[in-house]
Amino acid sequence: MSTQAPTFTQPLQSGVALEGSAATFEAQVSGNPVPEVSWFRDGQVLSAAALPGAQISFSDGRAVLMIPAVTAAHSGRFSVRATNGAGQATSTAELLVTAETSQPNFIQRLQSMTVRQGSQVRLDVRVAGIPTPVVKFYREGAEIQSSADFQIVQEGDLYSLLIAEAFPEDSGTYSVNASNSSGRATSTAELLVQGEEAVPAKKSKTVLSASSQTRVETRSIEAHFESSSSSMQMRVEGGVVSHQAHKTPPRVPPKPTSTSKSPTPPSLAARVAGERHQSPSPVRHVKVPTPAPFR
């Protein structure tokens, strides 16, 4: 495994402590190999002799300095340094010890918001109080523990809840509780995470070409007209009529009506004359009857 210089994933935080109360500094550090940790006060290395009663510990990357009962003399700048073969890193914070007290007060309260699914959410508050209040975040009354999905960070008097990726189930009532020995304060807000809207289906478009055939895929009604010499086919599809190339069907002569008169039959003489013209046979003398008059 490659080496890694120390990095403070959670730095020290400044605070105000009431005289006679306990004060705690805490930091989270990573690195490979595991770093060695040293504490300083105003640039001087801390030791049991220099700070009687102080408790110093380092385990699983968590460095802690706890002073059981602080006095005004403990006020100052405290630092923690982490060192390994790849490098070093330092984190510093201030401690103010005072005899005055004040209950927690929200300088900046939670704000309700509406976000889209998948968005990153940041809920911020600023809290003042002496001694420094203990701040906790809640959702629907249940305390939120800092994790990869819900990260709680502090920068001075600014406390933030970071939601890496919000989902509709993260919607609800969020609250912050700040408390110290002098009192307690709460701020509440609503978070609404909107889910992804259904994408409406695109309407299909029918493109008509200049070809002689147009197809509309619905029900089909076919009618066929056939004859010995030509045929015609007509297709009705979904209300659109398409014609295919065809020959003109033969015309059928109309039937005679009852009011029409029959034409006069040709005379016998005319028929005989026609037969004589067509046949080379000898001519026979035939008596031609008188034609009947028209009626």
C-alpha positions in Angstrom: 0.0 0.0 0.0 1.4 3.4 -0.9 2.2 6.0 1.7 0.0 9.0 2.4 0.7 12.2 4.2 -1.5 13.1 7.2 -4.8 14.9 6.4 -7.3 16.2 8.9 -10.7 15.0 7.8 -12.3 16.8 10.9 -10.2 19.8 12.1 -10.3 21.3 15.6 -13.1 23.7 16.4 -12.8 26.9 18.5 -15.1 27.3 21.5 -16.1 29.2 24.6 -16.0 27.4 27.9 -17.5 28.5 31.2 -15.0 28.8 34.0 -15.0 25.6 36.0 -16.5 23.5 33.2 -14.7 20.9 31.0 -13.3 21.8 27.6 -12.6 19.3 24.8 -10.8 19.6 21.6 -11.2 16.8 19.0 -9.9 16.1 15.5 -10.0 13.3 13.0 -6.8 12.5 11.0 -5.9 10.0 8.3 -2.5 8.9 6.8 -0.3 6.0 6.0 1.6 4.9 7.9 -0.5 5.9 11.0 0.6 9.4 12.0 2.1 10.4 15.4 0.1 13.2 17.2 1.4 16.1 19.3 -0.5 18.9 21.1 0.6 22.5 21.5 -0.7 25.5 23.4 0.4 28.9 22.1 3.3 27.2 20.3 4.5 25.2 23.3 4.4 21.5 23.5 1.7 20.3 25.9 2.7 17.9 28.7 1.2 16.7 31.9 3.4 19.1 33.8 2.4 22.1 31.7 -1.3 21.3 31.8 -2.2 19.4 35.0 -5.2 17.2 34.7 -5.4 17.3 30.9 -6.2 14.0 29.2 -4.7 13.3 25.7 -5.7 10.3 23.6 -5.3 9.1 20.0 -7.1 6.0 18.7 -8.4 5.0 15.2 -7.4 8.4 13.8 -9.3 10.3 16.5 -7.2 12.8 18.5 -8.7 14.2 21.7 -7.5 16.8 24.3 -9.8 17.2 27.4 -9.3 19.7 30.2 -11.6 18.7 33.1 -12.0 22.1 34.7 -10.8 25.2 32.9 -9.8 28.5 34.3 -9.2 31.9 32.7 -5.5 30.8 32.4 -6.5 28.1 30.0 -7.6 30.6 27.4 -5.4 30.5 24.3 -4.6 28.8 21.0 -4.4 25.1 20.9 -2.9 23.0 18.0 -2.6 19.4 17.1 0.1 18.2 14.7 0.1 14.8 12.9 3.3 13.5 11.4 4.5 10.4 9.4 7.2 9.5 6.9 5.2 11.1 4.1 4.7 14.5 5.7 2.8 16.4 8.4 -0.4 18.4 8.9 -1.6 20.8 11.7 -5.0 22.0 12.9 -5.5 24.9 15.3 -8.4 26.4 17.3 -9.1 29.0 20.0 -10.4 28.5 23.5 -12.0 31.3 25.5 -12.7 30.8 29.1 -15.2 33.1 30.7 -17.2 33.5 33.9 -20.2 34.9 32.0 -22.9 32.6 30.6 -25.5 33.0 27.9 -28.0 30.6 26.6 -27.8 29.4 23.0 -29.1 31.9 20.3 -29.6 31.2 16.6 -27.8 33.9 14.6 -28.9 32.1 11.5 -31.9 29.7 11.6 -32.7 26.8 9.4 -34.4 27.7 6.1 -37.1 25.5 4.4 -36.3 24.5 0.8 -37.6 22.5 -2.2 -35.0 20.6 -4.3 -35.0 18.2 -7.1 -34.2 14.5 -6.6 -30.4 13.8 -6.8 -29.5 17.4 -5.7 -27.0 18.1 -2.9 -28.6 19.7 0.1 -27.0 21.9 2.8 -28.9 23.0 5.9 -27.0 25.7 7.8 -27.4 27.3 11.2 -25.2 29.8 13.2 -25.4 29.4 17.0 -23.9 31.6 19.8 -23.8 30.8 23.5 -21.6 30.6 26.5 -20.4 28.0 27.1 -20.3 26.8 23.5 -23.6 25.0 22.8 -23.8 21.4 21.9 -25.6 21.2 18.5 -27.5 18.3 17.1 -29.6 17.7 14.0 -32.9 15.8 13.8 -35.3 14.6 11.2 -38.9 13.9 12.3 -37.6 13.8 15.9 -34.9 11.2 15.3 -31.3 12.4 15.8 -29.1 12.3 12.6 -25.7 10.7 13.0 -22.9 11.9 10.8 -22.2 9.5 7.9 -21.2 9.4 4.3 -24.8 10.3 3.3 -25.6 12.8 6.0 -22.5 14.7 7.1 -22.5 17.1 10.0 -19.7 19.7 9.9 -18.8 22.7 12.1 -16.8 25.8 11.2 -16.7 28.1 14.2 -20.3 29.1 15.0 -21.6 27.6 11.6 -23.1 24.2 11.8 -24.2 22.4 8.6 -25.9 19.2 7.6 -24.8 18.0 4.2 -27.0 15.5 2.2 -24.8 14.2 -0.6 -27.8 13.1 -2.8 -31.3 13.8 -1.8 -34.2 11.5 -2.5 -38.0 11.9 -2.0 -37.8 9.8 1.2 -35.5 12.4 2.7 -38.4 14.9 2.7 -39.7 15.9 6.1 -39.2 18.2 9.1 -35.6 18.9 10.1 -34.7 20.6 13.3 -31.5 21.7 15.1 -31.2 21.6 18.9 -28.5 23.8 20.6 -28.0 23.4 24.3 -25.6 24.4 27.0 -25.6 24.9 30.8 -27.6 28.1 30.5 -30.4 26.8 28.3 -31.6 25.4 25.0 -32.8 26.6 21.6 -34.4 24.9 18.6 -34.8 25.8 14.9 -37.1 23.9 12.5 -37.6 23.9 8.7 -39.2 21.7 6.0 -37.3 19.9 3.3 -39.2 18.8 0.2 -37.5 16.6 -2.4 -39.4 16.3 -5.6 -39.1 13.1 -7.6 -38.4 12.9 -11.3 -41.4 13.7 -13.4 -42.6 11.2 -16.0 -41.4 12.1 -19.4 -44.5 12.3 -21.8 -44.4 10.0 -24.7 -43.5 11.7 -28.0 -46.3 11.8 -30.5 -45.4 9.9 -33.6 -45.6 11.8 -36.9 -46.8 10.4 -40.2 -44.7 11.5 -43.1 -46.5 11.3 -46.5 -44.3 10.6 -49.5 -44.9 11.4 -53.1 -45.1 7.8 -54.0 -48.2 6.3 -55.4 -48.9 4.3 -52.3 -49.7 5.7 -48.8 -49.9 3.3 -45.9 -51.7 4.0 -42.6 -51.4 1.0 -40.3 -54.9 0.6 -38.9 -57.7 -1.6 -40.0 -57.9 -2.4 -43.8 -61.0 -2.7 -46.0 -60.3 -4.1 -49.4 -62.6 -4.1 -52.4 -61.6 -5.9 -55.6 -63.0 -5.3 -59.0 -61.8 -7.9 -61.5 -62.7 -8.6 -65.2 -61.2 -10.7 -67.9 -59.2 -7.8 -69.4 -58.4 -5.5 -66.5 -58.7 -5.1 -62.7 -58.8 -2.4 -60.2 -57.9 -2.6 -56.5 -58.9 0.0 -53.9 -57.7 -0.1 -50.3 -59.2 2.0 -47.5 -56.9 2.1 -44.5 -57.9 4.1 -41.4 -59.9 6.6 -43.4 -57.1 7.2 -46.0 -57.7 5.9 -49.5 -54.8 4.8 -51.5 -55.0 3.9 -55.2 -52.7 1.4 -56.8 -52.0 1.5 -60.5 -54.8 -0.2 -62.5 -56.4 -0.5 -65.8 -59.8 1.1 -66.6 -62.5 -1.6 -66.3 -64.6 -2.4 -69.4 -67.6 -0.3 -69.8 -70.9 -2.1 -69.6 -73.6 -0.8 -72.0 -76.7 0.3 -70.2 -79.8 -1.9 -70.3 -82.6 -0.7 -72.4 -85.5 0.9 -70.5 -89.1 0.2 -71.0 -89.7 3.6 -72.6 -87.0 3.2 -75.3 -88.1 2.1 -78.8 -86.6 -0.9 -80.6 -84.7 0.0 -83.7 -86.2 -1.0 -87.0 -84.9 -4.3 -88.2 -83.1 -4.2 -91.5 -85.1 -5.1 -94.6 -84.9 -8.4 -96.1 -83.6 -6.8 -99.3 -80.8 -5.2 -97.4 -79.8 -8.5 -95.8 -79.9 -10.2 -99.1 -77.8 -7.5 -100.6 -75.3 -7.9 -97.8 -75.2 -11.6 -98.3 -74.6 -11.1 -102.1 -71.8 -8.8 -101.4 -70.1 -11.2 -99.0 -70.9 -14.5 -100.8 -69.6 -15.4 -104.3 -72.4 -18.0 -104.6 -75.0 -17.6 -107.5 -77.7 -15.0 -107.0 -81.1 -16.3 -106.3 -84.2 -14.3 -107.2 -86.1 -13.7 -104.1 -89.3 -11.8 -103.7 -88.8 -9.0 -101.3 -91.6 -8.4 -98.9 -92.9 -5.0 -98.2 -91.2 -3.7 -94.9 -93.5 -3.1 -91.9 -94.1 0.5 -91.0 -92.7 2.0 -87.8 -94.9 2.0 -84.8 
